[in-house]
Amino acid sequence: MIIVNVNKEKNLESALKKYKHKVHKTKQIEKLRDKQEYTKPSVNRRSKKLKAVYKQQLFTNQEKSN
């Protein structure tokens, strides 16, 4: 559970900004979206592998251009 002490914050906007930052940092929204529908473990592995290949290609292309 995310707790933001409003008393220590100067105003409500700064407390809300701190709350949004904590939600983003803990990836709560992503976890909720993932749990909306079931995906098979094999599909999860395949998507992670494709993402890693894509990142590696970006990295090697960036190295070649420098």
mmCIF file of the N, C-alpha and C atoms, coordinates in Angstrom:
data_MODEL
# 
_entry.id   MODEL 
# 
loop_
_atom_site.group_PDB 
_atom_site.id 
_atom_site.type_symbol 
_atom_site.label_atom_id 
_atom_site.label_alt_id 
_atom_site.label_comp_id 
_atom_site.label_asym_id 
_atom_site.label_entity_id 
_atom_site.label_seq_id 
_atom_site.pdbx_PDB_ins_code 
_atom_site.Cartn_x 
_atom_site.Cartn_y 
_atom_site.Cartn_z 
_atom_site.occupancy 
_atom_site.B_iso_or_equiv 
_atom_site.pdbx_formal_charge 
_atom_site.auth_seq_id 
_atom_site.auth_comp_id 
_atom_site.auth_asym_id 
_atom_site.auth_atom_id 
_atom_site.pdbx_PDB_model_num 
ATOM 1   N N  . MET A 1 1  ? 0.844  -1.172  0.000   1.00 0.00 ? 1  MET A N  1 
ATOM 2   C CA . MET A 1 1  ? 0.000  0.000   0.000   1.00 0.00 ? 1  MET A CA 1 
ATOM 3   C C  . MET A 1 1  ? 0.892  1.239   0.000   1.00 0.00 ? 1  MET A C  1 
ATOM 4   N N  . ILE A 1 2  ? 0.511  2.203   -0.783  1.00 0.00 ? 2  ILE A N  1 
ATOM 5   C CA . ILE A 1 2  ? 1.279  3.444   -0.903  1.00 0.00 ? 2  ILE A CA 1 
ATOM 6   C C  . ILE A 1 2  ? 0.717  4.465   0.069   1.00 0.00 ? 2  ILE A C  1 
ATOM 7   N N  . ILE A 1 3  ? 1.599  5.038   0.869   1.00 0.00 ? 3  ILE A N  1 
ATOM 8   C CA . ILE A 1 3  ? 1.187  6.033   1.856   1.00 0.00 ? 3  ILE A CA 1 
ATOM 9   C C  . ILE A 1 3  ? 1.944  7.326   1.595   1.00 0.00 ? 3  ILE A C  1 
ATOM 10  N N  . VAL A 1 4  ? 1.191  8.417   1.517   1.00 0.00 ? 4  VAL A N  1 
ATOM 11  C CA . VAL A 1 4  ? 1.782  9.747   1.382   1.00 0.00 ? 4  VAL A CA 1 
ATOM 12  C C  . VAL A 1 4  ? 1.241  10.583  2.526   1.00 0.00 ? 4  VAL A C  1 
ATOM 13  N N  . ASN A 1 5  ? 2.121  11.075  3.352   1.00 0.00 ? 5  ASN A N  1 
ATOM 14  C CA . ASN A 1 5  ? 1.719  11.875  4.496   1.00 0.00 ? 5  ASN A CA 1 
ATOM 15  C C  . ASN A 1 5  ? 1.405  13.292  4.024   1.00 0.00 ? 5  ASN A C  1 
ATOM 16  N N  . VAL A 1 6  ? 0.127  13.656  4.065   1.00 0.00 ? 6  VAL A N  1 
ATOM 17  C CA . VAL A 1 6  ? -0.302 14.966  3.575   1.00 0.00 ? 6  VAL A CA 1 
ATOM 18  C C  . VAL A 1 6  ? 0.116  16.069  4.535   1.00 0.00 ? 6  VAL A C  1 
ATOM 19  N N  . ASN A 1 7  ? 0.255  15.756  5.799   1.00 0.00 ? 7  ASN A N  1 
ATOM 20  C CA . ASN A 1 7  ? 0.642  16.772  6.778   1.00 0.00 ? 7  ASN A CA 1 
ATOM 21  C C  . ASN A 1 7  ? 2.046  17.309  6.508   1.00 0.00 ? 7  ASN A C  1 
ATOM 22  N N  . LYS A 1 8  ? 2.944  16.432  6.069   1.00 0.00 ? 8  LYS A N  1 
ATOM 23  C CA . LYS A 1 8  ? 4.307  16.869  5.791   1.00 0.00 ? 8  LYS A CA 1 
ATOM 24  C C  . LYS A 1 8  ? 4.396  17.648  4.481   1.00 0.00 ? 8  LYS A C  1 
ATOM 25  N N  . GLU A 1 9  ? 3.501  17.362  3.563   1.00 0.00 ? 9  GLU A N  1 
ATOM 26  C CA . GLU A 1 9  ? 3.496  18.063  2.280   1.00 0.00 ? 9  GLU A CA 1 
ATOM 27  C C  . GLU A 1 9  ? 2.941  19.481  2.455   1.00 0.00 ? 9  GLU A C  1 
ATOM 28  N N  . LYS A 1 10 ? 3.382  20.376  1.594   1.00 0.00 ? 10 LYS A N  1 
ATOM 29  C CA . LYS A 1 10 ? 2.956  21.769  1.712   1.00 0.00 ? 10 LYS A CA 1 
ATOM 30  C C  . LYS A 1 10 ? 1.515  21.965  1.282   1.00 0.00 ? 10 LYS A C  1 
ATOM 31  N N  . ASN A 1 11 ? 1.115  21.263  0.223   1.00 0.00 ? 11 ASN A N  1 
ATOM 32  C CA . ASN A 1 11 ? -0.261 21.393  -0.242  1.00 0.00 ? 11 ASN A CA 1 
ATOM 33  C C  . ASN A 1 11 ? -0.716 20.087  -0.876  1.00 0.00 ? 11 ASN A C  1 
ATOM 34  N N  . LEU A 1 12 ? -1.948 20.040  -1.251  1.00 0.00 ? 12 LEU A N  1 
ATOM 35  C CA . LEU A 1 12 ? -2.521 18.816  -1.795  1.00 0.00 ? 12 LEU A CA 1 
ATOM 36  C C  . LEU A 1 12 ? -1.930 18.460  -3.160  1.00 0.00 ? 12 LEU A C  1 
ATOM 37  N N  . GLU A 1 13 ? -1.598 19.464  -3.975  1.00 0.00 ? 13 GLU A N  1 
ATOM 38  C CA . GLU A 1 13 ? -1.037 19.182  -5.292  1.00 0.00 ? 13 GLU A CA 1 
ATOM 39  C C  . GLU A 1 13 ? 0.309  18.471  -5.187  1.00 0.00 ? 13 GLU A C  1 
ATOM 40  N N  . SER A 1 14 ? 1.145  18.901  -4.259  1.00 0.00 ? 14 SER A N  1 
ATOM 41  C CA . SER A 1 14 ? 2.450  18.238  -4.115  1.00 0.00 ? 14 SER A CA 1 
ATOM 42  C C  . SER A 1 14 ? 2.286  16.821  -3.579  1.00 0.00 ? 14 SER A C  1 
ATOM 43  N N  . ALA A 1 15 ? 1.301  16.609  -2.697  1.00 0.00 ? 15 ALA A N  1 
ATOM 44  C CA . ALA A 1 15 ? 1.043  15.262  -2.186  1.00 0.00 ? 15 ALA A CA 1 
ATOM 45  C C  . ALA A 1 15 ? 0.538  14.358  -3.309  1.00 0.00 ? 15 ALA A C  1 
ATOM 46  N N  . LEU A 1 16 ? -0.328 14.896  -4.167  1.00 0.00 ? 16 LEU A N  1 
ATOM 47  C CA . LEU A 1 16 ? -0.838 14.126  -5.291  1.00 0.00 ? 16 LEU A CA 1 
ATOM 48  C C  . LEU A 1 16 ? 0.282  13.796  -6.280  1.00 0.00 ? 16 LEU A C  1 
ATOM 49  N N  . LYS A 1 17 ? 1.169  14.742  -6.506  1.00 0.00 ? 17 LYS A N  1 
ATOM 50  C CA . LYS A 1 17 ? 2.298  14.515  -7.401  1.00 0.00 ? 17 LYS A CA 1 
ATOM 51  C C  . LYS A 1 17 ? 3.208  13.423  -6.851  1.00 0.00 ? 17 LYS A C  1 
ATOM 52  N N  . LYS A 1 18 ? 3.443  13.434  -5.537  1.00 0.00 ? 18 LYS A N  1 
ATOM 53  C CA . LYS A 1 18 ? 4.274  12.418  -4.903  1.00 0.00 ? 18 LYS A CA 1 
ATOM 54  C C  . LYS A 1 18 ? 3.603  11.045  -4.991  1.00 0.00 ? 18 LYS A C  1 
ATOM 55  N N  . TYR A 1 19 ? 2.284  11.013  -4.816  1.00 0.00 ? 19 TYR A N  1 
ATOM 56  C CA . TYR A 1 19 ? 1.526  9.757   -4.913  1.00 0.00 ? 19 TYR A CA 1 
ATOM 57  C C  . TYR A 1 19 ? 1.625  9.179   -6.322  1.00 0.00 ? 19 TYR A C  1 
ATOM 58  N N  . LYS A 1 20 ? 1.428  10.019  -7.337  1.00 0.00 ? 20 LYS A N  1 
ATOM 59  C CA . LYS A 1 20 ? 1.511  9.561   -8.721  1.00 0.00 ? 20 LYS A CA 1 
ATOM 60  C C  . LYS A 1 20 ? 2.897  9.014   -9.030  1.00 0.00 ? 20 LYS A C  1 
ATOM 61  N N  . HIS A 1 21 ? 3.923  9.675   -8.508  1.00 0.00 ? 21 HIS A N  1 
ATOM 62  C CA . HIS A 1 21 ? 5.290  9.217   -8.733  1.00 0.00 ? 21 HIS A CA 1 
ATOM 63  C C  . HIS A 1 21 ? 5.508  7.844   -8.106  1.00 0.00 ? 21 HIS A C  1 
ATOM 64  N N  . LYS A 1 22 ? 4.999  7.656   -6.893  1.00 0.00 ? 22 LYS A N  1 
ATOM 65  C CA . LYS A 1 22 ? 5.156  6.365   -6.215  1.00 0.00 ? 22 LYS A CA 1 
ATOM 66  C C  . LYS A 1 22 ? 4.400  5.260   -6.942  1.00 0.00 ? 22 LYS A C  1 
ATOM 67  N N  . VAL A 1 23 ? 3.211  5.560   -7.454  1.00 0.00 ? 23 VAL A N  1 
ATOM 68  C CA . VAL A 1 23 ? 2.438  4.569   -8.207  1.00 0.00 ? 23 VAL A CA 1 
ATOM 69  C C  . VAL A 1 23 ? 3.196  4.171   -9.460  1.00 0.00 ? 23 VAL A C  1 
ATOM 70  N N  . HIS A 1 24 ? 3.757  5.149   -10.155 1.00 0.00 ? 24 HIS A N  1 
ATOM 71  C CA . HIS A 1 24 ? 4.519  4.871   -11.374 1.00 0.00 ? 24 HIS A CA 1 
ATOM 72  C C  . HIS A 1 24 ? 5.771  4.052   -11.057 1.00 0.00 ? 24 HIS A C  1 
ATOM 73  N N  . LYS A 1 25 ? 6.451  4.384   -9.966  1.00 0.00 ? 25 LYS A N  1 
ATOM 74  C CA . LYS A 1 25 ? 7.690  3.724   -9.607  1.00 0.00 ? 25 LYS A CA 1 
ATOM 75  C C  . LYS A 1 25 ? 7.465  2.266   -9.193  1.00 0.00 ? 25 LYS A C  1 
ATOM 76  N N  . THR A 1 26 ? 6.351  1.987   -8.524  1.00 0.00 ? 26 THR A N  1 
ATOM 77  C CA . THR A 1 26 ? 6.068  0.615   -8.083  1.00 0.00 ? 26 THR A CA 1 
ATOM 78  C C  . THR A 1 26 ? 5.373  -0.209  -9.156  1.00 0.00 ? 26 THR A C  1 
ATOM 79  N N  . LYS A 1 27 ? 5.035  0.399   -10.285 1.00 0.00 ? 27 LYS A N  1 
ATOM 80  C CA . LYS A 1 27 ? 4.411  -0.267  -11.438 1.00 0.00 ? 27 LYS A CA 1 
ATOM 81  C C  . LYS A 1 27 ? 3.081  -0.930  -11.079 1.00 0.00 ? 27 LYS A C  1 
ATOM 82  N N  . GLN A 1 28 ? 2.295  -0.285  -10.231 1.00 0.00 ? 28 GLN A N  1 
ATOM 83  C CA . GLN A 1 28 ? 1.004  -0.827  -9.836  1.00 0.00 ? 28 GLN A CA 1 
ATOM 84  C C  . GLN A 1 28 ? 0.026  -0.873  -11.008 1.00 0.00 ? 28 GLN A C  1 
ATOM 85  N N  . ILE A 1 29 ? 0.024  0.135   -11.848 1.00 0.00 ? 29 ILE A N  1 
ATOM 86  C CA . ILE A 1 29 ? -0.903 0.181   -12.981 1.00 0.00 ? 29 ILE A CA 1 
ATOM 87  C C  . ILE A 1 29 ? -0.610 -0.972  -13.942 1.00 0.00 ? 29 ILE A C  1 
ATOM 88  N N  . GLU A 1 30 ? 0.681  -1.223  -14.208 1.00 0.00 ? 30 GLU A N  1 
ATOM 89  C CA . GLU A 1 30 ? 1.042  -2.319  -15.105 1.00 0.00 ? 30 GLU A CA 1 
ATOM 90  C C  . GLU A 1 30 ? 0.594  -3.656  -14.542 1.00 0.00 ? 30 GLU A C  1 
ATOM 91  N N  . LYS A 1 31 ? 0.756  -3.851  -13.241 1.00 0.00 ? 31 LYS A N  1 
ATOM 92  C CA . LYS A 1 31 ? 0.337  -5.108  -12.615 1.00 0.00 ? 31 LYS A CA 1 
ATOM 93  C C  . LYS A 1 31 ? -1.167 -5.300  -12.717 1.00 0.00 ? 31 LYS A C  1 
ATOM 94  N N  . LEU A 1 32 ? -1.929 -4.237  -12.509 1.00 0.00 ? 32 LEU A N  1 
ATOM 95  C CA . LEU A 1 32 ? -3.375 -4.341  -12.618 1.00 0.00 ? 32 LEU A CA 1 
ATOM 96  C C  . LEU A 1 32 ? -3.812 -4.681  -14.035 1.00 0.00 ? 32 LEU A C  1 
ATOM 97  N N  . ARG A 1 33 ? -3.177 -4.065  -15.014 1.00 0.00 ? 33 ARG A N  1 
ATOM 98  C CA . ARG A 1 33 ? -3.523 -4.347  -16.410 1.00 0.00 ? 33 ARG A CA 1 
ATOM 99  C C  . ARG A 1 33 ? -3.155 -5.773  -16.793 1.00 0.00 ? 33 ARG A C  1 
ATOM 100 N N  . ASP A 1 34 ? -2.041 -6.275  -16.270 1.00 0.00 ? 34 ASP A N  1 
ATOM 101 C CA . ASP A 1 34 ? -1.641 -7.649  -16.568 1.00 0.00 ? 34 ASP A CA 1 
ATOM 102 C C  . ASP A 1 34 ? -2.622 -8.652  -15.982 1.00 0.00 ? 34 ASP A C  1 
ATOM 103 N N  . LYS A 1 35 ? -3.195 -8.345  -14.829 1.00 0.00 ? 35 LYS A N  1 
ATOM 104 C CA . LYS A 1 35 ? -4.102 -9.271  -14.165 1.00 0.00 ? 35 LYS A CA 1 
ATOM 105 C C  . LYS A 1 35 ? -5.519 -9.230  -14.720 1.00 0.00 ? 35 LYS A C  1 
ATOM 106 N N  . GLN A 1 36 ? -5.814 -8.329  -15.640 1.00 0.00 ? 36 GLN A N  1 
ATOM 107 C CA . GLN A 1 36 ? -7.159 -8.243  -16.192 1.00 0.00 ? 36 GLN A CA 1 
ATOM 108 C C  . GLN A 1 36 ? -7.502 -9.482  -17.007 1.00 0.00 ? 36 GLN A C  1 
ATOM 109 N N  . GLU A 1 37 ? -6.522 -10.058 -17.667 1.00 0.00 ? 37 GLU A N  1 
ATOM 110 C CA . GLU A 1 37 ? -6.774 -11.274 -18.427 1.00 0.00 ? 37 GLU A CA 1 
ATOM 111 C C  . GLU A 1 37 ? -5.581 -12.207 -18.277 1.00 0.00 ? 37 GLU A C  1 
ATOM 112 N N  . TYR A 1 38 ? -5.854 -13.493 -18.324 1.00 0.00 ? 38 TYR A N  1 
ATOM 113 C CA . TYR A 1 38 ? -4.825 -14.496 -18.141 1.00 0.00 ? 38 TYR A CA 1 
ATOM 114 C C  . TYR A 1 38 ? -4.033 -14.680 -19.429 1.00 0.00 ? 38 TYR A C  1 
ATOM 115 N N  . THR A 1 39 ? -2.721 -14.737 -19.285 1.00 0.00 ? 39 THR A N  1 
ATOM 116 C CA . THR A 1 39 ? -1.869 -15.074 -20.415 1.00 0.00 ? 39 THR A CA 1 
ATOM 117 C C  . THR A 1 39 ? -1.042 -16.291 -20.030 1.00 0.00 ? 39 THR A C  1 
ATOM 118 N N  . LYS A 1 40 ? -0.914 -17.195 -20.965 1.00 0.00 ? 40 LYS A N  1 
ATOM 119 C CA . LYS A 1 40 ? -0.180 -18.424 -20.706 1.00 0.00 ? 40 LYS A CA 1 
ATOM 120 C C  . LYS A 1 40 ? 1.291  -18.113 -20.456 1.00 0.00 ? 40 LYS A C  1 
ATOM 121 N N  . PRO A 1 41 ? 1.948  -18.920 -19.626 1.00 0.00 ? 41 PRO A N  1 
ATOM 122 C CA . PRO A 1 41 ? 3.376  -18.688 -19.368 1.00 0.00 ? 41 PRO A CA 1 
ATOM 123 C C  . PRO A 1 41 ? 4.229  -18.734 -20.635 1.00 0.00 ? 41 PRO A C  1 
ATOM 124 N N  . SER A 1 42 ? 3.858  -19.565 -21.589 1.00 0.00 ? 42 SER A N  1 
ATOM 125 C CA . SER A 1 42 ? 4.636  -19.641 -22.827 1.00 0.00 ? 42 SER A CA 1 
ATOM 126 C C  . SER A 1 42 ? 4.528  -18.330 -23.607 1.00 0.00 ? 42 SER A C  1 
ATOM 127 N N  . VAL A 1 43 ? 3.371  -17.697 -23.567 1.00 0.00 ? 43 VAL A N  1 
ATOM 128 C CA . VAL A 1 43 ? 3.183  -16.418 -24.252 1.00 0.00 ? 43 VAL A CA 1 
ATOM 129 C C  . VAL A 1 43 ? 4.004  -15.340 -23.554 1.00 0.00 ? 43 VAL A C  1 
ATOM 130 N N  . ASN A 1 44 ? 4.032  -15.380 -22.218 1.00 0.00 ? 44 ASN A N  1 
ATOM 131 C CA . ASN A 1 44 ? 4.843  -14.411 -21.474 1.00 0.00 ? 44 ASN A CA 1 
ATOM 132 C C  . ASN A 1 44 ? 6.322  -14.557 -21.821 1.00 0.00 ? 44 ASN A C  1 
ATOM 133 N N  . ARG A 1 45 ? 6.807  -15.795 -21.864 1.00 0.00 ? 45 ARG A N  1 
ATOM 134 C CA . ARG A 1 45 ? 8.212  -16.032 -22.203 1.00 0.00 ? 45 ARG A CA 1 
ATOM 135 C C  . ARG A 1 45 ? 8.529  -15.548 -23.614 1.00 0.00 ? 45 ARG A C  1 
ATOM 136 N N  . ARG A 1 46 ? 7.624  -15.834 -24.545 1.00 0.00 ? 46 ARG A N  1 
ATOM 137 C CA . ARG A 1 46 ? 7.839  -15.433 -25.932 1.00 0.00 ? 46 ARG A CA 1 
ATOM 138 C C  . ARG A 1 46 ? 7.893  -13.919 -26.058 1.00 0.00 ? 46 ARG A C  1 
ATOM 139 N N  . SER A 1 47 ? 6.993  -13.229 -25.375 1.00 0.00 ? 47 SER A N  1 
ATOM 140 C CA . SER A 1 47 ? 6.983  -11.760 -25.469 1.00 0.00 ? 47 SER A CA 1 
ATOM 141 C C  . SER A 1 47 ? 8.230  -11.157 -24.825 1.00 0.00 ? 47 SER A C  1 
ATOM 142 N N  . LYS A 1 48 ? 8.686  -11.738 -23.711 1.00 0.00 ? 48 LYS A N  1 
ATOM 143 C CA . LYS A 1 48 ? 9.913  -11.243 -23.082 1.00 0.00 ? 48 LYS A CA 1 
ATOM 144 C C  . LYS A 1 48 ? 11.114 -11.452 -23.993 1.00 0.00 ? 48 LYS A C  1 
ATOM 145 N N  . LYS A 1 49 ? 11.134 -12.608 -24.676 1.00 0.00 ? 49 LYS A N  1 
ATOM 146 C CA . LYS A 1 49 ? 12.237 -12.902 -25.571 1.00 0.00 ? 49 LYS A CA 1 
ATOM 147 C C  . LYS A 1 49 ? 12.240 -11.943 -26.764 1.00 0.00 ? 49 LYS A C  1 
ATOM 148 N N  . LEU A 1 50 ? 11.069 -11.679 -27.332 1.00 0.00 ? 50 LEU A N  1 
ATOM 149 C CA . LEU A 1 50 ? 10.978 -10.743 -28.454 1.00 0.00 ? 50 LEU A CA 1 
ATOM 150 C C  . LEU A 1 50 ? 11.382 -9.337  -28.036 1.00 0.00 ? 50 LEU A C  1 
ATOM 151 N N  . LYS A 1 51 ? 10.996 -8.946  -26.829 1.00 0.00 ? 51 LYS A N  1 
ATOM 152 C CA . LYS A 1 51 ? 11.374 -7.622  -26.329 1.00 0.00 ? 51 LYS A CA 1 
ATOM 153 C C  . LYS A 1 51 ? 12.885 -7.521  -26.156 1.00 0.00 ? 51 LYS A C  1 
ATOM 154 N N  . ALA A 1 52 ? 13.518 -8.595  -25.653 1.00 0.00 ? 52 ALA A N  1 
ATOM 155 C CA . ALA A 1 52 ? 14.967 -8.594  -25.466 1.00 0.00 ? 52 ALA A CA 1 
ATOM 156 C C  . ALA A 1 52 ? 15.686 -8.523  -26.802 1.00 0.00 ? 52 ALA A C  1 
ATOM 157 N N  . VAL A 1 53 ? 15.180 -9.238  -27.811 1.00 0.00 ? 53 VAL A N  1 
ATOM 158 C CA . VAL A 1 53 ? 15.783 -9.197  -29.143 1.00 0.00 ? 53 VAL A CA 1 
ATOM 159 C C  . VAL A 1 53 ? 15.670 -7.788  -29.712 1.00 0.00 ? 53 VAL A C  1 
ATOM 160 N N  . TYR A 1 54 ? 14.517 -7.156  -29.541 1.00 0.00 ? 54 TYR A N  1 
ATOM 161 C CA . TYR A 1 54 ? 14.312 -5.797  -30.043 1.00 0.00 ? 54 TYR A CA 1 
ATOM 162 C C  . TYR A 1 54 ? 15.281 -4.821  -29.375 1.00 0.00 ? 54 TYR A C  1 
ATOM 163 N N  . LYS A 1 55 ? 15.432 -4.928  -28.066 1.00 0.00 ? 55 LYS A N  1 
ATOM 164 C CA . LYS A 1 55 ? 16.354 -4.032  -27.353 1.00 0.00 ? 55 LYS A CA 1 
ATOM 165 C C  . LYS A 1 55 ? 17.790 -4.251  -27.810 1.00 0.00 ? 55 LYS A C  1 
ATOM 166 N N  . GLN A 1 56 ? 18.161 -5.521  -28.023 1.00 0.00 ? 56 GLN A N  1 
ATOM 167 C CA . GLN A 1 56 ? 19.521 -5.824  -28.464 1.00 0.00 ? 56 GLN A CA 1 
ATOM 168 C C  . GLN A 1 56 ? 19.781 -5.239  -29.840 1.00 0.00 ? 56 GLN A C  1 
ATOM 169 N N  . GLN A 1 57 ? 18.793 -5.317  -30.733 1.00 0.00 ? 57 GLN A N  1 
ATOM 170 C CA . GLN A 1 57 ? 18.956 -4.748  -32.062 1.00 0.00 ? 57 GLN A CA 1 
ATOM 171 C C  . GLN A 1 57 ? 19.101 -3.235  -31.995 1.00 0.00 ? 57 GLN A C  1 
ATOM 172 N N  . LEU A 1 58 ? 18.328 -2.588  -31.130 1.00 0.00 ? 58 LEU A N  1 
ATOM 173 C CA . LEU A 1 58 ? 18.459 -1.142  -30.974 1.00 0.00 ? 58 LEU A CA 1 
ATOM 174 C C  . LEU A 1 58 ? 19.851 -0.785  -30.478 1.00 0.00 ? 58 LEU A C  1 
ATOM 175 N N  . PHE A 1 59 ? 20.344 -1.554  -29.528 1.00 0.00 ? 59 PHE A N  1 
ATOM 176 C CA . PHE A 1 59 ? 21.664 -1.292  -28.953 1.00 0.00 ? 59 PHE A CA 1 
ATOM 177 C C  . PHE A 1 59 ? 22.757 -1.477  -30.003 1.00 0.00 ? 59 PHE A C  1 
ATOM 178 N N  . THR A 1 60 ? 22.695 -2.548  -30.780 1.00 0.00 ? 60 THR A N  1 
ATOM 179 C CA . THR A 1 60 ? 23.739 -2.778  -31.788 1.00 0.00 ? 60 THR A CA 1 
ATOM 180 C C  . THR A 1 60 ? 23.656 -1.735  -32.904 1.00 0.00 ? 60 THR A C  1 
ATOM 181 N N  . ASN A 1 61 ? 22.448 -1.329  -33.288 1.00 0.00 ? 61 ASN A N  1 
ATOM 182 C CA . ASN A 1 61 ? 22.319 -0.281  -34.307 1.00 0.00 ? 61 ASN A CA 1 
ATOM 183 C C  . ASN A 1 61 ? 22.883 1.044   -33.808 1.00 0.00 ? 61 ASN A C  1 
ATOM 184 N N  . GLN A 1 62 ? 22.688 1.309   -32.531 1.00 0.00 ? 62 GLN A N  1 
ATOM 185 C CA . GLN A 1 62 ? 23.208 2.550   -31.943 1.00 0.00 ? 62 GLN A CA 1 
ATOM 186 C C  . GLN A 1 62 ? 24.734 2.500   -31.897 1.00 0.00 ? 62 GLN A C  1 
ATOM 187 N N  . GLU A 1 63 ? 25.289 1.332   -31.598 1.00 0.00 ? 63 GLU A N  1 
ATOM 188 C CA . GLU A 1 63 ? 26.745 1.189   -31.554 1.00 0.00 ? 63 GLU A CA 1 
ATOM 189 C C  . GLU A 1 63 ? 27.345 1.387   -32.944 1.00 0.00 ? 63 GLU A C  1 
ATOM 190 N N  . LYS A 1 64 ? 26.671 0.867   -33.969 1.00 0.00 ? 64 LYS A N  1 
ATOM 191 C CA . LYS A 1 64 ? 27.183 0.981   -35.327 1.00 0.00 ? 64 LYS A CA 1 
ATOM 192 C C  . LYS A 1 64 ? 27.160 2.431   -35.809 1.00 0.00 ? 64 LYS A C  1 
ATOM 193 N N  . SER A 1 65 ? 26.155 3.198   -35.413 1.00 0.00 ? 65 SER A N  1 
ATOM 194 C CA . SER A 1 65 ? 26.048 4.577   -35.865 1.00 0.00 ? 65 SER A CA 1 
ATOM 195 C C  . SER A 1 65 ? 27.062 5.485   -35.194 1.00 0.00 ? 65 SER A C  1 
ATOM 196 N N  . ASN A 1 66 ? 27.546 5.105   -34.022 1.00 0.00 ? 66 ASN A N  1 
ATOM 197 C CA . ASN A 1 66 ? 28.546 5.937   -33.320 1.00 0.00 ? 66 ASN A CA 1 
ATOM 198 C C  . ASN A 1 66 ? 29.884 5.599   -33.812 1.00 0.00 ? 66 ASN A C  1 
# 
